Amino acid sequence: MGYPALIVNYEKLKHNTQFLMEKCRRHGIDVVPVTKVYCGVPEIARASVEAGAKMLADSRIENIIKMKDIPVPKVLLRIPMKSQAEAVVEHVDISLNSEYDTIKAISDKAVEKGKVHKIVLMIDMGDLREGVWRADALAFAGKIVALEGVKLIGVGTNLTCYGGVIPSKDNLGKLVELAEAIESQYGIRLEIISGGNSSSIHLLDKSEMPKRVNQLRLGESIVLGNETAYGERIEGTYDDVFTFAAEIVELKEKPSIPEGEIGMDAFGEKPVFTDKGLRRRAILAAGRQDAKVDGLTPTDERIAILGASSDHLIVDITDCDTEYRIGDIITFKLGYGALLAAATSEYVNKIVE
Ligand SMILES: *Cc1c(COP(=O)(O)O)cnc(C)c1O
């Protein structure tokens, strides 16, 4: 099927991965590209591996299974369900964990299969999403070390996801201190200190990244070129790796105010209108089942989005220089939420170019 489509520019994705890997490498940091926003589509994920990535990470085992033919270790980002213990051992190389019951179940399954599963212990440095609380981390690590079927290979943290807490020299410094306390207490060496996601990048430019942090798990910065602590563009990266494309099915000149008594729109909201007189409008064959409309930005800056229902996206093209015709394709840049929705919708054709 043709449209709507999510179009991926393979070379631009490769460039963004390479650019961020090089930036991180200068600070002794490995990048693990995160594939979840595009549902782990292997034809897309390959670009990051071609760029040199040594691992890939996703929050869902389903996506990790899709990428099984890409020959790099896979990291499971979301704390695994206990019920998935067997699938974790089977399909995942490294999982991020914070619950003893689940780790024990993974260990038992690994022993059964004659394997040792690698674990990164997640420590909550204040953002209040996943992770053991700092005060409990040392004792908790000891319980993992005592299990036969798992190996504790690192610690990690995740920030700016629930609480909006910004990674800093201070909170990541404490993560490193905890890692070193675990190492000396249990006589082990932790090969990974995973210092967060795209919100940790700002510390590199300020040279405030604590020395032993040696891994970042990067999603948004690779796919959209944004650092996410302050919401700034990362210079040197593309913001249009992904574009959303939809086809014009109706072109008419209509008033800007509806006629008749105004009730509710298709989503139960009461719409408001300003009178701009007669406007040239296009209906695109795409809607809320395909994308998050408020996260779309038309590539043609003279187009304004008027609204959308489930399957119709209405845009104002009055001010455009281009003479749009029926059957023409209108393209958009996407924000993170819109990209996630478009990648997830089964109605949106994924095109790698
Ligand atoms: C999604 C996710 C990431 C990547 O986050 P970005 O902000 O997209 O870089 C990293 N770590 C974990 C645990 C995640 O769930």
The ligand as an ORCA input file, in Angstrom:
! r2SCAN-3c Opt
* xyz 0 1
  C      13.468      4.882     25.648
  C      14.624      4.638     26.520
  C      15.872      5.201     26.208
  C      16.074      6.150     25.034
  O      15.540      7.405     25.335
  P      15.708      8.666     24.348
  O      15.237      9.817     25.142
  O      14.840      8.393     23.172
  O      17.143      8.754     23.998
  C      16.939      4.894     27.020
  N      16.790      4.091     28.100
  C      15.607      3.545     28.443
  C      15.523      2.678     29.644
  C      14.484      3.803     27.670
  O      13.312      3.264     28.000
*
